[in-house]
């Protein structure tokens, strides 16, 4: 029985969006009305309100603001008029499309996708074609012979390097005294 008596006053209340719009029209402030002024007006006019009145008011104000029914500016709410700018979403707005501006490139042939093919080497192709019938040798291929040009030391094998860090070179006694 107690729930029926609680529901009766709630059903007598008009919907929150309607109460909010009535409050904004009645207050008719040129700078708009903030949430506390709207809340005080609704409480004075309708008296008994549910305990969750402040959260319901906040939720409905936010919903009406997102829907474009209200404009929120400098912590005040205004009724959106027919001349008000349309509500736009988040992020960067799209570029305007001008029908008068000519396209820089006609979209007749789209750019091919992916990496372009390598330039073909004619000599390598001919060698591959000639050796295609031969069996491939197994194992690692032999080293190529070095060109033995002018210098005698150039043909000699380079000195082998040891593994790890080389030992520190000690300075001679004559350089320490200077």
KEVEX-565505 format. One line per 3 residues: number of its first residue (from 1); their letters; for each residue x, y, z of C-alpha. Coordinates in steps of 0.05 Angstrom, whole numbers, plus 5000, padded with zeros to 4 digits. Layout:
REM KEVEX-565505
NUM> A> X:Y:Z; ... $
REM end
This chain:
REM KEVEX-565505
1> XXX> 5000:5000:5000; 5057:5048:5017; 5085:5041:4946 $
4> XXX> 5019:5060:4914; 5016:5126:4952; 5088:5142:4932 $
7> XXX> 5074:5128:4859; 5013:5173:4857; 5051:5239:4865 $
10> XXX> 5104:5216:4815; 5052:5203:4761; 5024:5272:4775 $
13> XXX> 5092:5303:4757; 5102:5322:4685; 5163:5292:4650 $
16> XXX> 5230:5324:4668; 5244:5352:4598; 5177:5388:4600 $
19> XXX> 5191:5415:4670; 5261:5439:4648; 5234:5475:4586 $
22> XXX> 5178:5508:4628; 5230:5531:4679; 5275:5561:4625 $
25> XXX> 5216:5597:4591; 5189:5624:4657; 5257:5647:4684 $
28> XXX> 5272:5679:4616; 5341:5704:4635; 5381:5734:4577 $
31> XXX> 5445:5701:4604; 5410:5633:4611; 5394:5595:4674 $
34> XXX> 5441:5550:4713; 5424:5482:4741; 5410:5507:4812 $
37> XXX> 5361:5560:4788; 5324:5508:4746; 5323:5460:4805 $
40> XXX> 5296:5514:4853; 5242:5533:4804; 5219:5461:4795 $
43> XXX> 5219:5449:4870; 5178:5512:4883; 5127:5496:4829 $
46> XXX> 5118:5421:4839; 5133:5414:4914; 5142:5339:4928 $
49> XXX> 5198:5312:4885; 5233:5245:4888; 5298:5238:4928 $
52> XXX> 5337:5228:4865; 5314:5295:4837; 5384:5325:4830 $
55> XXX> 5412:5265:4793; 5350:5260:4749; 5355:5334:4733 $
58> XXX> 5429:5328:4716; 5416:5268:4671; 5358:5300:4634 $
61> XXX> 5397:5366:4624; 5455:5327:4595; 5409:5286:4550 $
64> XXX> 5374:5349:4525; 5441:5384:4513; 5467:5325:4472 $
67> XXX> 5402:5321:4434; 5407:5394:4414; 5345:5418:4452 $
70> XXX> 5387:5460:4499; 5451:5500:4491; 5502:5500:4548 $
73> XXX> 5545:5562:4550; 5585:5590:4609; 5552:5542:4658 $
76> XXX> 5482:5565:4637; 5428:5531:4596; 5390:5564:4538 $
79> XXX> 5332:5538:4496; 5359:5523:4427; 5325:5568:4376 $
82> XXX> 5314:5555:4302; 5373:5600:4285; 5422:5566:4332 $
85> XXX> 5480:5528:4300; 5470:5453:4292; 5501:5407:4344 $
88> XXX> 5565:5376:4318; 5601:5315:4342; 5669:5308:4373 $
91> XXX> 5734:5313:4334; 5755:5352:4274; 5699:5373:4227 $
94> XXX> 5702:5347:4155; 5727:5393:4101; 5672:5430:4063 $
97> XXX> 5657:5402:3995; 5656:5455:3941; 5625:5436:3875 $
100> XXX> 5660:5495:3841; 5731:5473:3858; 5761:5429:3804 $
103> XXX> 5794:5364:3823; 5871:5367:3818; 5873:5297:3788 $
106> XXX> 5818:5259:3753; 5806:5191:3786; 5811:5155:3719 $
109> XXX> 5869:5109:3737; 5879:5095:3811; 5950:5088:3838 $
112> XXX> 5971:5015:3840; 5975:4985:3909; 6036:4955:3941 $
115> XXX> 6110:4957:3924; 6128:4964:3850; 6162:4904:3819 $
118> XXX> 6238:4902:3814; 6272:4920:3749; 6287:4856:3711 $
121> XXX> 6360:4839:3698; 6365:4811:3627; 6433:4777:3638 $
124> XXX> 6411:4742:3702; 6348:4719:3667; 6388:4689:3610 $
127> XXX> 6436:4653:3658; 6378:4626:3698; 6344:4601:3635 $
130> XXX> 6407:4568:3610; 6422:4533:3676; 6350:4513:3690 $
133> XXX> 6360:4443:3661; 6425:4429:3700; 6423:4396:3768 $
136> XXX> 6439:4443:3825; 6503:4427:3864; 6495:4411:3938 $
139> XXX> 6527:4446:3996; 6560:4514:4003; 6586:4546:3940 $
142> XXX> 6662:4555:3935; 6694:4622:3950; 6706:4668:3891 $
145> XXX> 6779:4679:3872; 6808:4747:3891; 6837:4794:3839 $
148> XXX> 6913:4796:3847; 6929:4865:3822; 6991:4906:3837 $
151> XXX> 7014:4900:3910; 7049:4838:3936; 7019:4847:4005 $
154> XXX> 6950:4854:3976; 6951:4780:3954; 6976:4757:4022 $
157> XXX> 6926:4735:4074; 6912:4789:4126; 6938:4778:4197 $
160> XXX> 6891:4738:4240; 6857:4776:4295; 6849:4743:4363 $
163> XXX> 6783:4737:4397; 6761:4787:4450; 6790:4854:4470 $
166> XXX> 6864:4866:4452; 6912:4876:4511; 6928:4947:4533 $
169> XXX> 6991:4976:4502; 7041:4997:4555; 7075:5063:4545 $
172> XXX> 7151:5063:4538; 7196:5093:4593; 7220:5151:4550 $
175> XXX> 7149:5179:4540; 7131:5176:4614; 7186:5225:4635 $
178> X> 7165:5280:4587 $
REM end
